[in-house]
Amino acid sequence: MEVKIDARGLACPKPVIETKKALEGINEGNIITLVDNAVARDNVSKLAKSLKLHFSVSEADGNFEISIFKGAYAQSPEDMVQKRPDLANLVILVGKDTLGEGERELGETLIKSYFYALSESEPYPKAILFVNSGVKLTTLNSQVIEHLKKLTEYGTEILSCGLCLDYYQIKDFLQVGGVTNMYHIIELMNEANNTITL
């Protein structure tokens, strides 16, 4: 069975949701999702990876076609399964670019100290999710980039809200991690044993 989804022009996270619904509706076959931007392409691809399904991506005329194979066609190669034996099943949600309330200068110092300490403390979190002004911490001139890159080396997933990056017009300045959507953020939080909100 082959199902085609035209998700061009749909706002995040609708392409992911439509693709997930289509996958849930078949036992085996091929779901082909057509999107018109790189963020949607990456988010649909992440869905396939999270479900451990084989997929391929092609580009033509500025559009992206993601083919996801399920059932007898599905594969789960080792390189698609990210093993994190030293990670806690913990997700940290960062909603601003400072820590605590009060003077901004102090808050900036505290957030830098927090991520330094986090990068030096085991077990490391499974994922750190940046939303609202928190996305500024993953972009150019952030004082915590060095610590975040260190965490990614240990296996922590660093993800910034695409809508938030667009709002602040800083998506082109992303320095660490990937871009995600609210649907994937909710998924990660639901799967975690614990969530810390900063």
Backbone torsions as a table, in degrees:
resi	resn	phi	psi	omega
1	MET	NA	139.2	177.5
2	GLU	-126.7	127.6	179.7
3	VAL	-121.7	129.5	179.2
4	LYS	-109.1	135.8	179.3
5	ILE	-122.5	121.2	176.5
6	ASP	-95.5	98.1	-177.3
7	ALA	-103.2	16.6	178.5
8	ARG	-65.0	134.1	178.6
9	GLY	84.7	-6.2	179.3
10	LEU	-81.9	136.6	-179.7
11	ALA	-75.4	149.2	175.5
12	CYS	-59.7	136.2	5.8
13	PRO	-102.9	26.6	-173.8
14	LYS	-58.4	-40.6	178.4
15	PRO	-57.7	-38.8	179.4
16	VAL	-68.8	-44.4	-177.9
17	ILE	-63.7	-43.7	179.7
18	GLU	-64.0	-39.2	179.1
19	THR	-66.4	-43.3	179.9
20	LYS	-62.7	-41.4	178.0
21	LYS	-61.6	-41.9	-179.7
22	ALA	-65.3	-40.5	178.6
23	LEU	-64.5	-38.6	179.6
24	GLU	-69.2	-20.0	-177.1
25	GLY	-86.9	-4.3	179.6
26	ILE	-128.8	150.7	175.3
27	ASN	-85.7	-37.7	175.7
28	GLU	-154.6	155.3	-179.5
29	GLY	143.0	-158.0	-173.2
30	ASN	-130.9	121.6	174.4
31	ILE	-101.7	125.0	179.7
32	ILE	-114.3	116.0	179.8
33	THR	-108.9	127.5	179.7
34	LEU	-104.6	123.7	179.3
35	VAL	-129.5	165.7	-174.1
36	ASP	-119.6	16.3	177.3
37	ASN	-151.4	157.6	-174.2
38	ALA	-68.1	-33.0	-179.4
39	VAL	-64.7	-46.0	177.9
40	ALA	-63.1	-40.1	176.8
41	ARG	-56.9	-48.6	-178.1
42	ASP	-66.1	-38.1	-177.7
43	ASN	-70.2	-39.5	176.8
44	VAL	-67.2	-38.1	177.3
45	SER	-63.2	-40.0	178.4
46	LYS	-64.0	-35.0	176.6
47	LEU	-61.0	-46.2	179.8
48	ALA	-61.0	-42.3	179.8
49	LYS	-64.0	-42.1	-177.5
50	SER	-65.1	-28.6	178.8
51	LEU	-90.5	0.2	-179.8
52	LYS	58.7	42.3	178.2
53	LEU	-107.8	144.0	176.8
54	HIS	-70.6	139.6	178.4
55	PHE	-149.2	162.3	175.9
56	SER	-138.7	154.2	-178.8
57	VAL	-128.2	133.4	175.5
58	SER	-131.5	156.9	-178.1
59	GLU	-127.4	139.2	176.7
60	ALA	-156.1	129.3	176.4
61	ASP	54.9	37.3	177.3
62	GLY	81.5	0.0	177.2
63	ASN	-108.1	157.5	179.7
64	PHE	-120.2	137.3	177.9
65	GLU	-116.6	118.0	179.4
66	ILE	-107.8	118.6	178.6
67	SER	-103.1	123.1	-179.7
68	ILE	-117.4	130.7	-174.4
69	PHE	-108.7	131.2	-176.5
70	LYS	-126.8	153.6	177.5
71	GLY	79.6	-131.0	-178.2
72	ALA	-61.9	-20.5	-178.3
73	TYR	-92.1	-9.9	-174.5
74	ALA	-77.0	147.6	176.7
75	GLN	-134.7	157.3	175.6
76	SER	-138.1	69.4	179.9
77	PRO	-60.3	152.5	-176.0
78	GLU	-56.1	-35.0	-176.2
79	ASP	-73.1	-9.1	177.0
80	MET	-89.9	-14.1	-178.0
81	VAL	-101.7	111.7	-176.7
82	GLN	-85.9	113.9	-178.1
83	LYS	-92.4	127.8	-177.1
84	ARG	-131.6	71.1	-175.6
85	PRO	-65.3	-25.5	-175.4
86	ASP	-99.0	9.8	-177.4
87	LEU	-100.6	141.5	172.8
88	ALA	-80.5	148.8	177.0
89	ASN	-80.5	64.2	-174.7
90	LEU	-126.1	135.9	176.0
91	VAL	-117.8	134.3	176.9
92	ILE	-111.1	124.5	178.9
93	LEU	-103.6	117.2	-176.9
94	VAL	-106.4	111.2	-173.4
95	GLY	-101.6	-0.4	178.1
96	LYS	-156.0	167.1	-174.6
97	ASP	-94.2	13.1	173.2
98	THR	-132.7	170.3	178.6
99	LEU	-116.7	127.0	178.8
100	GLY	82.0	-179.0	179.4
101	GLU	-107.0	154.4	178.6
102	GLY	120.6	-145.9	-175.7
103	GLU	-64.8	131.8	-177.8
104	ARG	-61.4	-41.6	-178.2
105	GLU	-58.8	-41.9	177.8
106	LEU	-67.4	-41.4	179.2
107	GLY	-60.9	-37.2	177.5
108	GLU	-66.9	-40.0	177.9
109	THR	-65.3	-41.4	-178.7
110	LEU	-66.7	-40.6	-178.3
111	ILE	-67.5	-35.8	176.6
112	LYS	-65.9	-43.0	178.9
113	SER	-64.3	-38.3	-178.9
114	TYR	-61.7	-49.3	-176.7
115	PHE	-71.8	-28.2	173.6
116	TYR	-64.5	-48.1	-179.6
117	ALA	-63.7	-38.5	179.8
118	LEU	-62.8	-40.4	-178.7
119	SER	-71.5	-11.0	-179.5
120	GLU	-109.0	4.8	-174.0
121	SER	-121.1	126.6	175.5
122	GLU	-101.9	151.8	-2.9
123	PRO	-77.1	152.1	-178.7
124	TYR	-82.1	153.3	-179.4
125	PRO	-69.4	152.8	178.1
126	LYS	-65.3	-41.3	-177.4
127	ALA	-153.5	150.0	171.8
128	ILE	-123.8	123.3	-174.6
129	LEU	-111.0	127.8	-177.4
130	PHE	-110.8	124.3	178.8
131	VAL	-130.5	167.4	-179.8
132	ASN	49.6	-138.4	-177.0
133	SER	-71.0	-8.1	175.4
134	GLY	-60.1	-26.0	-179.4
135	VAL	-64.4	-18.9	178.6
136	LYS	-64.4	-21.5	-179.4
137	LEU	-74.5	-16.8	-179.4
138	THR	-101.7	6.3	-175.1
139	THR	-114.3	179.9	-175.3
140	LEU	-52.4	139.5	176.9
141	ASN	74.2	6.6	175.3
142	SER	-71.3	141.7	-179.1
143	GLN	-82.3	-4.0	-177.4
144	VAL	-111.0	3.4	-178.0
145	ILE	-53.7	-46.0	-178.6
146	GLU	-56.5	-43.0	-178.7
147	HIS	-71.5	-37.3	179.0
148	LEU	-67.1	-40.3	178.3
149	LYS	-63.6	-36.5	177.7
150	LYS	-64.1	-40.8	178.8
151	LEU	-64.8	-37.8	178.4
152	THR	-64.6	-32.8	177.9
153	GLU	-65.4	-28.9	178.0
154	TYR	-83.1	-7.8	177.8
155	GLY	110.6	-4.5	177.9
156	THR	-67.8	133.2	179.0
157	GLU	-86.5	124.9	178.5
158	ILE	-107.3	120.8	-176.4
159	LEU	-134.4	135.8	178.9
160	SER	-115.3	139.9	179.0
161	CYS	-64.6	120.7	-178.9
162	GLY	-63.1	-40.1	178.6
163	LEU	-61.0	-39.4	-179.3
164	CYS	-70.3	-41.1	176.6
165	LEU	-60.9	-40.4	178.1
166	ASP	-66.1	-40.5	-178.5
167	TYR	-59.7	-43.9	-179.5
168	TYR	-87.6	-0.5	178.3
169	GLN	56.4	46.9	-177.8
170	ILE	-128.4	13.7	-177.9
171	LYS	-59.1	-36.5	-179.4
172	ASP	-69.8	-10.8	-177.3
173	PHE	-105.4	11.1	179.3
174	LEU	-60.7	130.3	-175.2
175	GLN	-111.5	-19.6	-176.8
176	VAL	-149.9	143.7	177.3
177	GLY	78.6	-166.8	-177.2
178	GLY	-120.4	-179.1	180.0
179	VAL	-105.4	137.9	-178.5
180	THR	-135.3	-176.5	-179.0
181	ASN	-129.7	171.0	-175.5
182	MET	-64.9	-32.5	179.1
183	TYR	-62.0	-46.5	-179.3
184	HIS	-68.6	-34.9	176.8
185	ILE	-60.8	-45.9	178.8
186	ILE	-62.9	-41.6	178.4
187	GLU	-58.1	-48.8	-178.9
188	LEU	-63.3	-40.2	179.7
189	MET	-67.2	-39.3	179.9
190	ASN	-67.3	-33.2	-177.9
191	GLU	-79.1	-19.5	-175.6
192	ALA	-77.5	149.6	174.1
193	ASN	-74.2	-26.0	-178.3
194	ASN	-152.2	145.2	176.7
195	THR	-127.7	130.4	175.7
196	ILE	-108.5	130.6	178.6
197	THR	-109.8	126.4	178.2
198	LEU	-101.7	NA	NA
